[in-house]
Amino acid sequence: MTQSQKPARTEIQNPDLWHFPMDYPMSIIGHEGHHDSLLNEVKLILAELFPEFDHATIQVRPSRTGRFHSLRVNLHLTHADQVNRLYTALDKAESVRTVV
């Protein structure tokens, strides 16, 4: 990638700040009314990208108003490519609204 090219929005934007290996907590927020499909879709993504991940550790939390649900996960990352593949898969997931 040249200096003038920007990384895709699902790729690491600031690689100097990432130090691997690392534990990476994240919240995955779903669209309104898609609680079950959010959980199922995220489990499929995590199973593919992180086969050792224990799905029993996923925490499901409703929003304050109950309209949305978020999934909290803590992933062990060993290299930047895992981050890029994860965000690309979550970006394509129909039930995912945003990731923080």
N, C-alpha and C positions, 0 to 999 in steps of 0.2 A: 504494500500500500504506500502510495506517495504522500508527501506532506499535504497536498491539496485534497486528497480523498478523505472523507470522513468514514469511520466505521459504521456499520449498520446499527440501527438503534437497539438491536438485541445483542450486540457485541460489547465487550468491556470498553468503556470510554476513557478510562484513566488507568492503564495497566501498571503504572508505577506504584499505585496504592494497594495493589493486590499482592499478597505474599502467601504462597502455597507451601505446604498443605495448611488448610484452615477449616474451622467450623464456621458455617455460614447460616445464621438464622434468617428466615424469610416468612412473610405473610403473603398468601395468595388469596385475593379477594374475588369472589364470584359475582355473577350477575344476579339480580333480584329473582328469587323463585327457582334458582338452579342449584340448590344445596346438594342434592344427591348426585346430579351429573357432574358438579364441580369435584366432589370427592372421588368419584369413579375415574374421571378424566385425569386428575392429578396423580392418582395411584398408578394408572397405566404409564404415565410419563415417567414417574419416579422409578417404577419397576424396570423400565427400559434403560434409563440412564444411570441408575444407581441400584443394581440388583441386590446389594447388601443392605439397603435401607429397610428399616423395620417400620412397616406401615402402622403398627400399633402406637407409634410415637406421634402420629399426626394429631394435632389439637384442632378441634372444630369450634369456632366461636361465632355467635351471632353478633351483628352490629348492635349498637345501643337501641336502635329503633326496631330491630328484628327483620329489617328488609333484606339485608345482605348477610352472607356468611364469609368468614375467612378461615383459611387453613394455615396453621403455623407449623413449620417444619424446621429442623436443624440438620443441615447436610454437611458431610465431610468432603471438602473439595481438595483435589490434588493438583489440578492444573487449569489454566484459563479456558481451554477448549470445553471443559465440562460446564463452565458458566455460560459460554456462548450457546452451546447446544441446549441447555436448560431453558434459557430465556427465549430462544427461538421456538422451542416446543410449546412453552407456555403462551407465547404470543399467538400461536396458531390455534390454541385450544378455544373452542367456542364458548365454554362456560366460564372462562377466566376474564374478569373485568380489568384487573390491574395486579401488579406484584410490587411489594415493598420489602 
